[in-house]
Amino acid sequence: MYATQALTNLVPLAEELDKNKVTPGVLGFIVFAALAVGVWALMKSMNRHMGRVNFEETPDPAAEKSAEPVSAKRK
């Protein structure tokens, strides 16, 4: 009984809608939600990979041999 009363109350609202108006609907929401979940998963994966990166730069052995102290160059 309550469902039929609710439907009869919604019928006038449905008549007020513009039939030429295009809305994304349920399919648009599902696509948007899927894109949001995909971006969230990619960001989580990127953060995990960036956490594994070692930013310590190893010194170049060839550069160390050719570099002389400043005091040695003056003499």
Secondary structure, 3 states (H helix, E strand, C coil): CHHHHHHHHHHHHHHHCCCCCCCCHHHHHHHHHHHHHHHHHHHHHHHHHHHHCCCCCCCCHHHHHHCCCHHHHHC
